[in-house]
Amino acid sequence: MPPTTQKTNDGPQFTAVLACFFLSGFAALVYQTAWLRQFSVVFGTSELAVATVLAAYMAGLALGATAAGRLLHRVRRPVLWYGILEAGVALGALLVPLGLRAARLMQDLVIGDQSALVDSGGPAQSAFYLLTTFLVVLVPTTCMGATLPLLTRHVVRRRDHIGPRVGLLYTTNTAGAVVGTLAGAFVFLPQYGLAGTIYVGVAANALVFILAALIATRAPQPVPDPSPAMDGRAAQKETIPDERVRWILPLIALSGSVSFTYEVLWTRLLSHILGGSVYAFAAMLASFLTGITIGGAIASLLARTRQAAAIGFTLCQLGIAALAAWVYAHMDGLPAVFLERMAEPDASPQAVGARMAFTLLLPATVLIGATFPFALRVLARSRTEAGQASARVYAWNTVGAILGALLAGFWLIPSLGFAGTARLAVGVSLALAATASMTLLWPTARWLCIGTCASLLTLVAYQPQSPVHLLRHAPLEPEVGAAGEVLFTAVGHSATVLVIDREEALEIRSNGLPEAAVTPEGLPPYGRNAERFLTALPVLARPEAKTMLVIGFGGGVALENIPPSITDLDVVELEPQVLKANHELSGRRAKDPFDDPRLNVILNDARGALTLTDKRWDIIVSQPSHPWTAG
């Protein structure tokens, strides 16, 4: 009689585990939303500070997954340990405010109390931010990262569970993250504040701990793998040799890197429609995560064998390349669509923008979400290896995501611009498809291999252009972009800066938002420039003042009329490209602030700069800016 596979009847328990993991994802994104705000109070909102927080968060996840993968063979009751880790997440989250206070004290001791303002991004400051942030969030994020491998070991009881069940875990956790992102930004932060939002996450973790403990008391023993004879017949269906499946780890790492490059690129571009508030960021992130949730669910149904998973992974990379090119091509037409939909009765800018982002990004993000379950199924050979395989795939993917986010924000977009970054990312996706097919599928899927390699030739014809109409547009503007000739365009670390000739004034725009109107040479002062009084009026109120700090360079209009009684003038500016735009106007403007020998410009977030110095000023001027944008 041929051997048979023992059936399991753990459906209700599996559903309970999914509910727990939904709450885990919910709590994790509630924490991330709150922590980004909490850390900005200590380290500021510069690109360095924000990127450091995200990198430290994801590094903790990768560390937790790696540690779980190495220790998983010793765990006898994985769902109980999962509950204990959730309690660890809650405890660690409660300790984060204390850690931030300690970080603030350490900052003052190590790099604080400097005699002058300092620029952002120095080696000492970068190293300090990364180390302290990582230590502050180490406990909760490491515990978070270890949960997926533990639950994988618990729920995978047969070989044919590997793809479907782990895919559903991944999908459910991401769905919880979507709800946590939206609830954290739109409900908990406005209603309960930062501390109350953290307590909501802690309550969710505590509930998971209780539920996991109850599940552990009723958890069935793992079902053994099929007999050797049956396992051999199943292995014959796995047409990819074991020595070749290791390629999936660098492939999923690079896939994570290019996926985060797309996310950073799309976030920067969609900010011209959604704005730069915490609500806009939450809507954008929720759109991205929703697609990942759907993609994970679809892949969990298709990833039955290594061969099927490898084909799915390869086709996903091809589809991501095509859809990413499609998304970028449609970016420039978004302002017209946005204004058309805003003309509808009861239209809300946030709702219209969120729906547009969701519709535009959904197809590509679905394929991005499918890559993880496919990669896991390629790597996992048997039930006993599923937990360790999930840990390795998760860790490699997360490390790739860290590198992608940092490279995109700090180097790719500022160096290559939006069009160059889009072309490079699409090329990497095509190369991933070709490499995956040749390493995992040759020669069994020969035509797919040939097709993916041939697709690389399309990159020669792919020459995307800068979305000029989108870059001129700002949220809530009643027209499609500002009229006038564009004299200067630069893509910076935190903003896209344009200078537009409006005839009566030279307008400087940051992320589409008007920052200043500079009077051209030979024309009378621009009538709406109230900024030119900002630095003169305080001196009238305090004639004995000798030192002044101006927060935000803008168009330099406020700096054109600094009274001669001021002998020490410091200006803090977040975006270097704003200064470059002003330098480009030196020969066109009526009065150049750079001609003032008193001027000392510091490139930093104002909060970050002020926390590092003991210098004091007689007058501090904060120029009017857009209240819904950070920085």
Buried (B, 14 or more C-beta within 10 A) or exposed (E): EEEEBEEBEBEEBBEBBBBBBBBBBBBBBBBBBBBBBBBBEBBBBBBBBBBBBBBBBBBBBBBBBBBBBEBBEEBEBBBBBBBBBBBBBBBBBBBBBEBBEBBBEBBEEBBBEEEEBBBBBBEEBBEBBBBBBBBBBBBBBBBBBBBBBBBBBBBBBBBBBBBBBBBBBBBBBBBBBBBBBBBBBBEBBEEBEBEEBBBBBBBBBBBBBEBBBEBBEEBEEBBEBBEEEBBEEBBEEBBBEEEBBEBBBBBBBBBBBBBBBBBBBBBBBBBBBBBBBBBBBBBBBBBBBBBBBBBBBBBBEBBBBBBBBBBBBBBBBBBBBBBBBEBBBBBBEBBBBBBEBBEEEEEEBBEBBBBBBBEBBBBBBBBBBBBBBBBBBBBBBBBBBBBBBBBBBBBBBBBBBBBBBBBBBBEBBBEBBBBBBBBBBBBBBBBBBBBBBBBBBEEEBEEBBBBBBEBBEBBEEBEBEBBEBBBBBBBEBEEBBBEBEBBBBBBBBBBBBBBBBBEBBBBBBBBBBBBBBBBBEEEEBBEEBEBBEBBEEBBEEEEEBEBBBBBBBBBBBBBBBBEEEBEBBBBBBBBBBBBBBBEBBEEBBBBBBBEBEEBBBBBBBBBBBBBBBEBEBBBBBEBEBBEBBBB
